[in-house]
């Protein structure tokens, strides 16, 4: 690290009696000026960028000690201690050394604070992965699900029952309902059959994405039973600038973005406005059996604003608002000839989020954040039989949520830090398929301590208490440790526990799906619902033994996560990582077939299973064989089992006692070894990414995702996944992109290819065929 520091007396017309300035100049090893270098003055999170001449400035800064983080793609990052003096201007001359790899850029971004959250995810007891803005740009991705599907241990799942519109996530074997998704630290609402549809979230305004695997309920709450994904949007304008982007692709894909930001009152405040419009014509993966689209045509509009203003030397207020509106209309035809049925499938949903916060930094090292969060999600989906105009299904769902939280962060010393918080949440759901709609409330409190006794070891420990209305309270502890015997080798271990109470739908839902031909009844209404259907003569059989053993209400689920791993960097060109995980789920809520109608349509409800588990390991490697070439590979091995099913097979309980070979039509008694695991989980998953930065400001990427076979449908009707069931075949999806920058990086042209080799399977209704697109992005900078 090379820099010089000098103090000069400058006119103080922009200063108060307790403020000073910081100016400087950034160059490379040869003394050439570097533009667009990122500079962040911590802990107050002032942001600046160097101009075309390499100059930067921070004006009207409160006097005191700061750390200046300096980073630029292709250069080794620096951290410089700076003292701002009253009425004076500090000047720095900084020289950045070229770096042989880009891995450190991701790590630097991971340490940048979030102005809307005092929780530092890099100190989580569970494994953390950070995807920065530059990685997202190189992928050419437009929606959140497109970014996440290329990460190790992550798979995107598609919910057929919701019209193939709920594109959710699966992580280390956990389904979407156990993964909390947050935007700037606030949880999103509006789940469809447990899936929070990630395809409705645009990433055009995303600064970075944090992925935490394993039970993180200690910090984020009960929904984070299997992990959390925190989306950090852009913040902190230094100078007026704007960005416009337009992409067009096959199937009439359009993705248009307008974004503008500016500081005001000498950078005491900043405002950011973003708008994104997205549409496509959908896609049909099942042309043999139906007309129309299995991925419906979609139009999506996202508007977002963020305002921050520093009231004084201590307090900063913030306001953030976000609107997402989606419309989708689809015409599906089933059958042939005279039996052809046309169904019109219409969907609309609107998502409104508003956040207010007060951020306070005190001179004794205490930081405080008080924030209020309001969100409203409205959706309506109806299905109409076109030839008879009969309404087959009419599902309308509304969710309202109020959340208030007070966070504290305190550094007792350089080696001991605390993060704590308390708050409450009040929500209400209205659903035509839910027999009862009550207010759902919960209160919570948590604390986490970060202790670094020496340069080679550090610990993090936390405890959270949640009280979930009628289900009472639950403690969720976590613990993590890291040991660094050398600079090149690190060992990690983590433990976490969490719980989640059953939602309204699992308790009270009575939902009929006309297209797929089944009914779902909540656990607290299934007994009376079946009696009503039986009295009406609509039931052919009921599993009386199973029904009599069902409890009157579900129990909360809980999970315990263990993780142990290592990281080894033998050189600047190579980084290797590995980890083992084990997630134990108690009172796991499982879907259970309970009855059949006279028209052979099935009726399902929910039950608690005593124990289920996900276990396996992940391996990854990052290698830079030459300065401009990066290769990244990740692999996950996963085993998922429901111990309740294993015990039922061993005991010969209905319906698990038999297995049928569909090819021969013979039955035999099932044994535990027949049980493969949970549905829709691949034993093997692998992802690879190659990035090559060529001359002439050209960057090319090629990526590939592999999934081994996984269970799709229960052909045996015996309640578990065995080798005679319907499976999705092993497959590889390939992606590629090419980026060219012009006019000092202000203009960017991008070509992308998704599913390059056009892999399509009717059993993967959410996987589009080949999608080619091209786009231009233009950035306006002041001066």
N, C-alpha and C positions, 0 to 999 in steps of 0.2 A: 504494500500500500504506500503510495507516494502522494503527499499533499502538503501545502504550505498554508499558513494562517497569518493574517495581518489585521490590524485594527486601525481604522481611519475615522475622522470626524466628518460627517456629512450633514447637510441641512436636514433638520428634523421636522419638516413641515407635516409629515404623515405620522408623526409619533405622538404618544402621550408621554407622561413623565415616568412611566415604568416599562417602556418598550424599546426595542432595538431592531436592527436589520441584519440579514445574512445574505451576502452576495457571493458569487463564485464563478469558476470557469472549469469545464471538464474537457480533458483531452485523452487520447490514446497513448500507447507507448512511444509513438513517434512525434508526439506533440501536436497532432492534428485534432481540431475541435470535434467533439461528439455531440450530435443533436439528439433530442427526444430521449435523453437519459432520465430515468425515474429517480426522483429525490423525495424522500419522506422524512419529515422532522417529527420524531416521536418523543414523548407519548401523545402530544397534542394532535398528531395526524395531519399537520400541514403538508401540502403536496406541491411540488414544482417539477417542471421539465426544462431541460436545457434547450436553448434556441439553436438556430442554424450555426451560430458562431460559438456554440458551446457554453454560453452564459446562462446563469440562472439566478433567481433572487427570491428571498422570503422577506416580506415587508411587514412592519408593525407587529413584531413578535414579542410576546411578554418575556421580560428578562428572566433568565434562569438557565439550568443545564438541560441539554437535549442530546439525543442520539440521531445522527443523520444517516439514513439508509440510502445507499446509492446502488442502482442496478441498471443493467442494459443487456439486452440479448446478445450473447456472444462474448461477454466480458465477465470477469470474476467480480462478484458483489463486494461492497465495502460497507463498514459501519464506523462512523467517525463521531467522537464525543465533541460537542460544541457548547460553549458558554456564551449566551447572549447578554451583552452589557447594556445598561440603561443609556439611551441617547447616542449609542454608537453603532457602527456597521462593521460586522465581522466579514472578512473575505477569505474564501478558501480556493486554492488551486488544487484540483483533484485529477489524478492520472489513473485511468483504469487499464488493467492488464487483460489482454485477450485470454479467453478461456477455451480449452479444448473440448468442452462439452456444454450442453444446455441444461443439464440436470439441476444445477444450482439455481437456475432461474425459477424453477418450480418451488424450491425450498424457500427462497427469499419471499415469494408471493405468499407462501403459507404462513409466514410470520407477521404479515401486515394486519394490523388491527381492523376490526369491523366496527364502524361508528355506531351501529345499532345493537351491539351485543358485547358484553365484557368477558364472555366465555372464550377462552383460548383453546381451540380444538386440538392444536398441536400437543397439548399437555393431557389429552384424553388417555385413559387407561387402555382403551381399545385401539386397534390399528387405524391410522388416518391416511387418506389419499387426497391430494389437492390437485385439481385441474385448473390451470390458469387461463387467462384470456387468450394468450397467444396459441396455446394448444387447441382451443376451441376454434380459433380462426383457421388454423392449418387443417383441421378436420373438415371444414366447410359445413359444419352442422348448424341447423337452424332451430331445432326443438330439443328439449331436455332429454327425451328418451333416446335421441340419436347420439348424444354425447355419452350417456351412461352405458349404452349397450356394448361399447368397446372397452370397458374396464374389466380388469381381472376379478373373477368371482361374482360378476353381475350379469343377470339375464333379464331381458324384457319379456313380459308375459301379456297375453291378450285375452280379455274376458269376452267370450262369445255371447254370454247371457245378456250383456249390456249393449248388444249390437256391434261388437268388435270395436268399440270406441274407447274402452278403458285400458289404455296401455300402461300397465303397472310395472313394478320392478320386483325382482327376486334377488336376494343377496345372501350368499353363504347358506342357501337352503331356506331362508325365511321368505314367506310370501309378502306381497305388497302391504297388507294390512298391518304388518309389524314394523314397517320402515317409516319413520317420521320424515316428512319433507318440509323444509323450512325455507322461507325467503327472508333474507336479512335477519335470521334468528327467530322469526315468527312462524308457527306451524300453519300449513295450508289445510283447508277443509274442503269438503265436497267429494267424498269417496263414493264410487259406484261399485257395489258388491265387494267392498273392501279395497278396491284398487283406486288410488289417486292417479288420475289420468295425466301422465307426464308429457304427453304429446301436445297438451294445450299450453305448455310453458315455453315461451320464446327465450333464447339465450343471447339475443342480440345486445342486450344491456348488461350481460353478466361479467363481473370482474374475475370471479373464480368460483369453483364448486368444491365444497369440502365433503368427503365421504368418510363416515365413521362406521366401521363394521363391528357388530356385536352389541350386547346390551349396553346402551348409553342412557338409560332412564335416569341415572343419577343427575345428569345435567339437563336433559331435554324433556323428560316426562314419560308417561306410561306408554305412549304410542311408539317410542323408540326401543321397543323390546328387542328388535333384531338389528337396529342400526339407525343412523340418521344421515340425511343429505341436506346440507345447508348451502343455499344459493346466495352468493353475495353480489349485489348489483353495484354498478359504478357509483362513485361518490367523490366529492372534493374537487370542484373545478378550480383551476389555477388561473386560467385565462379563457376568454371567450373562444369557443370552438364548436363545430358542428360536424355531423357525419350523415351521409346519405348512402344507402345501399339498395340495390335492386338485383334480384336473382329471378331467372326464368328457366323452367325445365320441362321435361317430358310430363305428360298427363296434365298439361297446363298448370304446372306448379308456378306460383308467384310468391315471392317473399320480398317485401319492401319495408325499409326502415328509415325513419327520420329521427335524428337525435341532436339536441343542442344543450349546451351547458355554459354557464357564465358565473364568475364571482361578482359580488357587489359589496360596496362599502369597504374597499381595500382588503378584500379576501376575508372579511369577517363573516360573510355569508356566501352561499352558493345555491344555485338552482339548476336542476337537470330535468329536461322533458324528453320523453321517448315515445314514439309510436311505431307499431309493427303490424303489418297486414300480411296474412298468410292464407293461401288456398291451394287445393289440389282436387283433381277429379276422381280420386279414389282408385281402387284396384280390385279385381276379382281373382281370387286364388282358387276358385272352385267352379270353373266354367263347365265342367262335366255335368254338374247337378243343378246349377242355378244360373239365372241371368241377373244382372245387377252387380253390385260391388260388395265384397266381403269387408273391404276397407272403405267406408262410405265417403263420398265427397264432403269436403270440409272448408268452411271459411272461418277465419279466426282473427280477431282484432284485439291488440293489447296496447293499452295506454298507461304510462307510468310517469309520475313526477316525484321529485325529492327536493326539499328545501331545508337548508341548515343555516343557523345564524348564531354567532357567538355573542351572547348578551353582555358578558364581561369577562374578566380574567379567569373566572371559575366555571360559569354556566354556559352551555350551548343547547339550543332547542332544535328539534328536528321534526319535520312533517313529511310523511311519505304516503302516497295514494297510488293504487293500482287497480285497473279495470281490465278484465279479460272477458270477451264475449265470443261465443262460438255458435255457428249455425250449420246444420248438416241435414240434408234430405236425400233419401236413398230409395230406389225402386228395386225390389227383389222379386224374382219370379221363381217358383218352385213347381216341380211336376212337368208333365208333358201333355200335349193334345188337349182333350176336353177337361182334364183334371188340372190344367195349369192354373196356378193361383198367383196373382200379383199382389204384393204387399207393399204399401207405402210406409216407410220408416222415417219419422221426422224427429229431430232433436234440436233443442236450443239449451244453452246454459250460459249463465252470467255469474262472474266472480268479482266481488268488490272487496278490497282490502285497504284499510286506513290505519296508519301507525303514528302515534305522537310520542316523543321521548324528550327527556331532559337529562343531559349528560353533564356531570360535574366533576372537575378535577381539583382536589384540594392540595394545599402546600405540604401537608403531612404525609403524602403518598396515597391517600384514600381516593378512590374513584367511585362514583355513584351513577347509576342510570335508572330512572323511573320511566316506564313506558306503558302505554295503553294501546291495545290492538283490537280493532273491530273488523270482522269479516262476515260477508253474506254470500251464500252460494245458492243459486236457484237453477233448477234444471227441469225440463219436461220432455218426455219421449213418448210418442204414441205410434201405434202400428194399426193401419187401416187396410182391410181387404178391399182391393180396388174394384173388383167386379160386383161386390155386394154392398160396398161402402160400410161394411160392418167394422166397428171399433174392436180390434182384437186385444189391444193392450193400451192402457193410459196410465203412465207412471209420472208423477210429479213429486219433486223432492225439494225442500227448502231447509237450509241450515243457517242459523245465526249464532255468532260467537262473540263474546266480550271477554277480554283477557287483560289483566293488569299485573305487572311484575316490577319488583324493586330488586336491582342487582347492586352488589358491592364488590370491589376489588381492592385489596390492600397488600402492600409490600411491607411486611414487618421488618425485613432485612433483605440483603442481596441474595440470600439463600432460601428465604421462606416467604411464600406468597399465598394469599387466600382469595377465593372467589366464592361469594355466597349470594343467595337470593331467596325471595318468598313472593307468593302471589296467589291468584285464584283465577278460575275460568268458569264462565257461565254460558251454556249453549242450549239451544232448542232446535229440534228437528221436526219438520212436518212432512209426512209422507203418506200418500194415499194408500200404500200397502201396509202401513203400520197401524195397528189397532189402537195404540196409545201413544200420546205425545206429551211427555213431561219435560220439565226443565232438568238438565243434567249439569251438576256442578262438581267442581273439585278444587281443593286447596293444596298448596305444595310449599315446601321449603327445602333448600339444599345448601351444601357447602362443600368446597373442594380445597385441599391444601397441596401446595407444590413445594417440595423440599429438596434442596440440592446440597447435601453435606460435603461433597467434594467434586473435583472435576471429572471423576470417573463414574459416579453413580448419582442417580436422582430418583425421587419417589413422588407419586401423586396418589392421593386417597380422597374419596368423597363419600357423602351420605345424603340421600334424598328421602323425604317423607311425602307421600301423596295420600290424600283422603278423598276417595271417589264416591261421594254421595252415599247411597244405601249400601255400598259394598265395603265401607269402612276404610281403614288406613293400611299402608304397606310401606316398609322401609326398603330402600334400594341402595346397597353399598357398592363401591367400586374401589379398586386398588391397582396400581401399575408401578413398575420399576424398570429402569434402564441402567445397564452397566456397560461402560466403555473401557475395556482393558487396554485398547490402543486407539489411535485416531482412526484406524481403518476398520475396526471391528466393534459392533454394538450388539448386545443381547437385550431382549425385551420380554416382559411377562405382564399379563393383565388379567383382571378378574372383574366381572360386573354382574349385577342382578337387576331385574326389573319386573314390573307386572302391568297388566292391562285388564280393565273391566270390560265385560261384554257390552256391545253397543245396542242401540234401540232395535236395529234390524234383527240381530240374532235373538233378541228377547221377544219382539212383538210382530215381526214381519209376517204378512201373508201375501206372497208375490206369485203371480201366475205369468209364465213366459209362453206366449202363444206360438212363437216361431219354433222354439226348441221343445215345447210340449212337456213342461214339468211345473210343479208347484213347490214353493219353499214356505214353511211355516216356522215362526219363531218358537223357541223352546217353552215359553210361558203361555203360548196360545195353541200349541199343536194338539193337545189332548181334546180340548173343546172343539177345535176346528175339525178334527177327524170325526168326532161324534156327530157334528152337524152334517158333514158329507155322507156319513154312513146312514143317517136318518133320511137323507134325500136320495138314497139308493145309488150313489156315485162311486162307492168303494167296492173293489173286487176282493181285496184282502188287506189285512193289517197285521203287522208283526207284533202280535199281542204281547209276547214275552218281552220283547225289546221295549215296547211302549210302557209296560207296567214297571220297568226298571229305570225309566227316565226320571230324573229329579224334576221338581216343579220349577226350578230356576237354575241357570248356569252359574258356575263358579268363575272367579277371575283367573286368568292365565298368568303364569310367571315363568321367567326364564333366567338361567344362570349361564354366563358365558366365560370361557377360559381361552386365553390366547398366549402363545409363547412363540417368539421369533428371533431372528438374527438378521443383521445387515453387514455386508463385508465389501469394502472398496479397496482392492489390491492396488489400483492405480486410478488416475483421473479419468481413464477411458472406460473403466469397468466397475459396475456396481451390481452385487448379487444380494437377493433378499429371500427369506423363507419364513413361513409361519405355520403353526398348527393351531386349529381351533376346535372347540367342542361347545355346543350349545344344548343345554338340557332344558326342555320345556315341560312344565307340570300343568295339569288340568288343561292340556291342549284342546281347543275347540275344533271338533271335526264334523264334517257334513255326513249325515246318516240317512239312508233310504229307509223310510218307515212304513210306507203303504203304496198301493197301486190302485189307480182308478179303473173302472170297467172298460175304458177306452185304452188301457195299458199305459197311460201317462203316470209317471212316477211322482211321489210326494216325498220331500226331504225335510229334515229338521236338523237340529244341532245337538251335539253331546260333548261332554268333557271326556277326554282320554287321559288316563293317569299320567302317562309319560311318553314323550317323543324326543328325539334328539337329531341334531345335525352335527356331523364331524367330518374333518378332512384336513387338507393342507394346501397352501398356496406357495408357488415359487415364481420369482420374477428376475429378470436380468436386463440391465441397461448397458449397452456397449457402443462406444464411439471409435470405430477403427481408424477414422480419419477426422480432421477438424470439422468437416461439413456433413458428416454422415452419422446419424443416430439410429440404433436398432434397439427396440424394446420388446420383450416377450414375457407373457404371464400365463400361468397354468394353475387350474384348481382341480383337486380331486375331492369329491363330495359323496358322503353316505348319509342318507336320511331315512330314519325308521320311526315307526309308531309302535311303541312297546305294547300298547293295548291291542293292536292287531296281532302281534306275535303271540301274546298270551291267549288271545281268542282262538287262533289257529291251533295252538297246543292243546287247548281245552275242548276243541271241536264245537265251538259256539257258532250259532247262526249269525250272519251268512257266510262266515269265514271257513267253514268246515270242509268245503269241497272245491275242486278245481276241474275245469272241463277243457280238454284239448279240442279246440274248435275244428281242427283239421280232421280228426278221427271221430268226433262226436262222443267220445267216452269220458266218463267221470271217475274220479278217484278222490280219496281223502287227501286234503292238503296238509303239507308239513311246513314248518317255519322257513326252510330253505327256499320254498316257492316264492316267498315274499321278497320283492326287489327293493321297494322303498316307496317314498311319497311320489305322487303324480307330478309330472312336469318338471322333474329335477334330473339333470344330466349328471352322470358319474364323472365325466371328463369335460372340461371347458378350457379352451386355449385361445389367446389373442396375441397378435403380433403387429408391430407398427414400425415402419421404416420411414425416416425423414431424411431427405437429402437437400441441402442448401447449395444450389448451383450458382455460378456467376450470373451476372446481369439481373440480380435480385429475383431469381427464380427459386421457388421451393416446391418440392414434390413429396407427396406422402403416398404410401401404399399400406393398407391395413387389412387384416383378415381375422375373422372370428370363427372358431370351431365349437360345435356342441355335439356330444355323443348322443345316442338314442335316448329317448325318455318316454314314459307312459302317457298316453293321451286319453284312452277310454276303456272302461271296464267291460270287455266283451264277455267275461264270465259271469258278471252280475254277482260276484262273491265278495265285493267290498274291498278288495286289495289288488295292487298291481302285481301281476305275475307275467311269465314269459309268453302266455297265450293271448294277452291283451293287445289292443291296438296301440302301436308305438309310432312316434315320429322318428324318422330315420336320421342317422348321423349326417351332418351337413356342414358346409363352410360357406360363409358370406364374405365377399371381398369388396373393399371400398378403396377409392383412390381420389387424389386431388392434386391440382397444380395451381400455384399462386405466382403471380408476377406483379411486382411493385414498380410504379413510375413516379416521377415528379417528387423526388425526395420523400418517398413513402406516403405521399398524400393520396395517390390513386392506386387501387389494387384491383387486379382482374383475377377471378377465380373460376376454375373448372372443377366440377366434382362428379364422381360416378359412385352411386350407391348400388349395392348388389350387382357388381360389375358383370358377373357371369349369369345373371338372370335366374337365380335359383328360386323356384316356386313350389310350394307343397300345400295342398288343400287342408292339411292338418295344422298349418301355421297360418291362420287367417289374417294375422296382422303383419305379415312380411310381404311388402311390395316387391314387384319385379324390378328389373333394371330401371334406375332413375338417373338421368343425366341432366345437369343444370350448369348454367354459366351466370356469372354476376360481376357487377362493378361496385366498388366501395370508394367513396371520395370523402376525405377528411379535410376540413377547413381549420387552419390554425391562424391565430392572430399574428400579424407581422410577417 
